[in-house]
Amino acid sequence: MINFQDLYESYASEVYRFALWLAGDRSEAEDITSETFIRAWVHNSKIRTETLKAYLFTISRNIYLQHLRKRKRQAVLEDVHPDPAPGPDRLTESQLKLQRIQRVLQTLPEIDRAAFVLRVQHELPYIEIARVLELSLNTTKVKVYRVRKKLIATCIDKEAY
């Protein structure tokens, strides 16, 4: 009777080469080879082929065919409904832009910041902003315009780096 180590040392390289030719992938061939020897040792019943080598090749081929059948049943899932939420990279980028805008806004006079925030954040019409800040309509429009212009210039300068 042959022990496991002798069995493995005698036929492992040949079984591996056979599995590699079947699978075409080293990793899969290693898995097939390992499983072949485990099955041969566990199911050490009467060998149904003329040689031990042929018996091991038969086991290898059957394992490979099982792997193929499993793969056929597995379907690749397509991302037909991608998550509309922005990913972490977009969130981080947005947060950095927001922080940059807040820093720029803090350097401006309070009345300019207030006019801009009321227009952009709260979407108030210019006439209402003028009433809240006790400014003329034209002055209010100019203040919002200048803040936007400064923010755009600052953001463009920062993105160039």
Backbone hydrogen bonds, N-H to C=O, Kabsch-Sander energy under -0.5 kcal/mol:
donor,donor_aa,acceptor,acceptor_aa,energy
7,L,3,N,-2.3
8,Y,4,F,-2.9
9,E,5,Q,-2.9
10,S,6,D,-2.0
11,Y,7,L,-1.7
12,A,8,Y,-2.5
15,V,11,Y,-2.6
16,Y,12,A,-2.6
17,R,13,S,-2.2
18,F,14,E,-2.2
19,A,15,V,-2.6
20,L,16,Y,-2.7
21,W,17,R,-2.2
22,L,18,F,-1.8
23,A,19,A,-3.2
24,G,20,L,-2.5
29,A,25,D,-2.5
30,E,26,R,-2.4
31,D,27,S,-2.0
32,I,28,E,-2.7
33,T,29,A,-2.5
34,S,30,E,-2.5
35,E,31,D,-2.6
36,T,32,I,-2.4
37,F,33,T,-1.9
38,I,34,S,-1.9
39,R,35,E,-2.6
40,A,36,T,-2.5
41,W,37,F,-2.0
42,V,38,I,-2.8
43,H,39,R,-2.8
44,N,41,W,-0.7
44,N,42,V,-0.7
45,S,43,H,-1.5
55,Y,51,T,-1.8
56,L,52,L,-2.3
57,F,53,K,-2.4
58,T,54,A,-2.3
59,I,55,Y,-2.1
60,S,56,L,-2.5
61,R,57,F,-2.7
62,N,58,T,-2.3
63,I,59,I,-2.4
64,Y,60,S,-2.5
65,L,61,R,-2.6
66,Q,62,N,-2.1
67,H,63,I,-2.2
68,L,64,Y,-2.2
69,R,65,L,-2.3
70,K,66,Q,-2.3
71,R,67,H,-2.2
72,K,68,L,-2.1
73,R,69,R,-1.3
74,Q,70,K,-0.9
75,A,73,R,-0.5
77,L,75,A,-0.5
80,V,78,E,-1.8
91,L,87,G,-2.4
92,T,88,P,-2.4
93,E,89,D,-2.2
94,S,90,R,-2.7
95,Q,91,L,-2.5
96,L,92,T,-2.4
97,K,93,E,-2.2
98,L,94,S,-2.6
99,Q,95,Q,-2.5
100,R,96,L,-2.2
101,I,97,K,-2.6
102,Q,98,L,-2.6
103,R,99,Q,-2.2
104,V,100,R,-2.1
105,L,101,I,-2.8
106,Q,102,Q,-1.9
107,T,103,R,-0.7
107,T,104,V,-1.2
108,L,105,L,-1.2
113,R,109,P,-2.2
114,A,110,E,-2.8
115,A,111,I,-2.2
116,F,112,D,-2.3
117,V,113,R,-3.0
118,L,114,A,-2.5
119,R,115,A,-1.7
120,V,116,F,-3.2
121,Q,117,V,-1.5
122,H,117,V,-1.6
124,L,118,L,-2.4
128,E,125,P,-0.6
129,I,125,P,-2.1
130,A,126,Y,-2.6
131,R,127,I,-1.7
132,V,128,E,-2.7
133,L,129,I,-2.7
134,E,130,A,-0.8
135,L,130,A,-2.3
140,T,136,S,-2.1
141,K,137,L,-2.2
142,V,138,N,-2.3
143,K,139,T,-2.5
144,V,140,T,-2.2
145,Y,141,K,-2.4
146,R,142,V,-2.7
147,V,143,K,-2.1
148,R,144,V,-2.4
149,K,145,Y,-2.6
150,K,146,R,-2.4
151,L,147,V,-2.7
152,I,148,R,-2.7
153,A,149,K,-2.3
154,T,150,K,-2.5
155,C,151,L,-2.9
156,I,152,I,-2.4
157,D,153,A,-2.1
158,K,154,T,-2.2
159,E,155,C,-2.2
160,A,156,I,-1.1
161,Y,158,K,-0.9
